[in-house]
Amino acid sequence: MDLTTLYGLSRQYLETKFQTYHRTALPETLFKHRLSVVLGQRGVGKTTLIVQHLLQCVGHDQLSPKILYVPADHFLLGGMSLYAIAEAFQSLGGEIIAFDEIHKYTDWSKELKSIYDTFPNLRIIASGSSALAIYKGTHDLTRRAVVHEIFGFSFREYLELQHHISLARYALSDVIQQHETLSREILQQLAAVQCKVLVEFKQYLQAGYYPYIHEMQEVALYWMTLEQNIHATIESDLSAIFPALTGSTIRKLKQLLAFIVSAVPFSPNFQKLKQLLHIGDERTLKNYLKYLEDARLIRQLVSASTKLKSLETPEKIYLDNPNQLYALSGAQHNIGTVRELFFLTMTAYQHSVTAPKQGDFLVDNTLLFEVGGKNKEQPVLRDAQTMYLACDDLENGVATKIPLWLFGFLY
């Protein structure tokens, strides 16, 4: 097989997709295994991470024959199999091959297994949608692949990219116990680059979670791109991953998402939803919600008291992140919902978050939080448990009152 065309395509991607900003809050084992699978929403930067890694492995030599980037959904692949491409590549001395958008390729699991087993000296990277059922129906890969999921920018990463600075990330325990010191130090760093944290925070909430904001001239264009990506996730990605989904099911998924958008945070009434979507049983509805959650379009917040979370009706349903809320609801959103969703998005990255009987969120079954504006008062609790307040429009906090923006430094 002649790989000349694919080498040319690969080098074009290596040049156009490379970014100088390197994310530091990534899994330490990312790309360390011989078969690494990277999952994530559209637009979170999977391709950029892969391109950066490939070039780093060859001293940033875009012409090196040792690396090959293959967009698995590109028409130039024609009838070529991934296996045949890998076979030809390794015969030419290739060392690292990356297959992007792997979920668009039929039998990707079978071919990756064959490549892994046949060419022991070849390192393989594959990327795909968050909804990619890597462990479902792919038992042969579970023993071979190391899977990582990549998420959108934290507020810290957004600030680093926008202002070309380096900012530390902090553990949740440090944010709680040392927030007065940490916020003062961060504000001093930001002041050195003429950056106002509350102004930047509002901009981040609207358009900062996805790295491609750096390429957009206008926020409206960013929102349009995000909305298109959401539609493509349902119409294209989910259909590719779950071929049994019919056109009717896809329409119902979009209808369900639209209903959630209109009411977030949405306390689900399953009976009403079944009537709205003309669904006969609750199991089907829960499957629909699971599809949307796996695709990182929604977050289901379950009760802190439940034992079997997979069987529990969620207490609340949110979108995945604040940017989605702005893109899909425009000016109709509630600022309280935006604040809650930011807190949930940042803390859920490394922590368990559930819905408590008192307060808004229970983190790791021990830390109780309420989210609100700067004038939010400490509620009276029925027991001696400490309630932490995550407050917006606040540069510095005091005691248990913590600036909301500081939770954007958890990763």
Buried (B, 14 or more C-beta within 10 A) or exposed (E): EEBEEBBEBBBEBBEEBBBEBEBEBBEEEBBEBBBBBBBBBBBBBBBBBBBBBBBEBBEEEBEBBBBBBBBBBBEEBEEBBBBBBBBBBBEEEBBBBBBBBBBBBEEBBBBBBBBBEEBEEBBBBBBBBBBBBBEEEBEBBEEBBBBBBBBBBBBBBBBBBBBEEEBEBBEBEBBBEEBBEBBEEBBEBBEEEEBEBBEBBBBBBBBBBBBBBBEBEEBEBBBEBBEEBBEEBBBBBBBBBBEEBEEEBBEBBBBBBEBBBEEBBBEBEBEEBBEBBEBEEEEEBBBBBBBBBBBBBBBBBBBBEBEEEEEBBBBBBBBBBBBBBBBBBEEEBEEBBBBBBBBBBBBBBEBEBBBBEBBBBBBEEEBBBBBBBBEBEEEEEEEEEEBBBBBBBBBBBEEBBBBBBBBBBBB
